[in-house]
Amino acid sequence: MSIDHFAHKAGSYDGNPSRVDNVANIAGAIRNAITLDRSMHLMDFGSGTGLLLERIAPYVGKITAVDVSSSMNAQLLAKQAGLGCALEIMEIDLETSELSGAFDGIISSMTMHHIRDTDAMFRKFHLLLKDGGFIALSDLDREDGSFHTEDTGVHHFGFDRSEFAKSAAAAGFRMIQTSSASVVHKPRGDFPVFLLTALR
Ligand SMILES: C[S@@+](CC[C@H](N)C(=O)[O-])C[C@H]1O[C@@H](n2cnc3c(N)ncnc32)[C@H](O)[C@@H]1O
């Protein structure tokens, strides 16, 4: 049984304006980079309380929310009726579980730094997409470790964009692009956030 690293903060997660602003910026960057349509079935990896998917939902047909945390999933479930598309919640650890599916796209915000083996996760994303499907993954640029003040299962202090893009290419992705999506302002400093998009 895995630890729910977010159990103590799920209830207050959406109450942090800087976090909400960051995910709103990420959703905007995804919408600028990818043409979404109502026929699409997306996966949101590490969907949490749904801050990202609730902003993408009005533009797609269905979102499968994948998250290992039962406390975060409970927050998302409470939003289901007001979402702009169909929702399925899969409570699994995607590093250790298999998922079948042929998604039109995979979106993700602030989750890849919680993943031990990101090369393997890129390969899993590739298998889970239809031909021509997209990834749109947002996370911290390389930081000094001061972004997190508590242990929520962090395996990477952000990412070097070009290394992250190489990892996507090694998994078979093409048309890889990175761009700046947001900046998280904290008392300890400013933490830039990038978006990587690519096609299978
Ligand atoms: C920092 S939160 C981000 C939540 C949301 N995407 C957002 O931006 O507000 C990271 C989320 O990823 C989930 N997560 C971390 N590792 C995971 C894994 N291996 N499989 C599924 N979910 C995972 C956590 O439970 C948590 O809800």
The ligand as a Gaussian input file, in Angstrom:
#p B3LYP/6-31G(d) Opt

LIG

0 1
 C        1.791000      18.450000      -6.943000
 S        0.336000      17.505000      -7.191000
 C       -0.316000      18.264000      -8.676000
 C       -1.795000      18.128000      -8.790000
 C       -2.414000      18.847000      -9.988000
 N       -1.927000      18.316000     -11.235000
 C       -2.162000      20.330000      -9.898000
 O       -1.332000      20.846000     -10.654000
 O       -2.772000      20.963000      -9.027000
 C        0.961000      15.956000      -7.789000
 C       -0.103000      14.878000      -7.874000
 O        0.465000      13.731000      -8.516000
 C        0.031000      12.559000      -7.856000
 N        1.010000      11.501000      -8.118000
 C        2.321000      11.495000      -7.754000
 N        2.912000      10.366000      -8.160000
 C        1.961000       9.620000      -8.808000
 C        1.964000       8.346000      -9.445000
 N        3.072000       7.598000      -9.491000
 N        0.812000       7.879000      -9.998000
 C       -0.326000       8.637000      -9.938000
 N       -0.393000       9.868000      -9.339000
 C        0.745000      10.351000      -8.782000
 C       -0.080000      12.972000      -6.400000
 O       -0.903000      12.109000      -5.656000
 C       -0.621000      14.399000      -6.517000
 O       -2.021000      14.443000      -6.491000

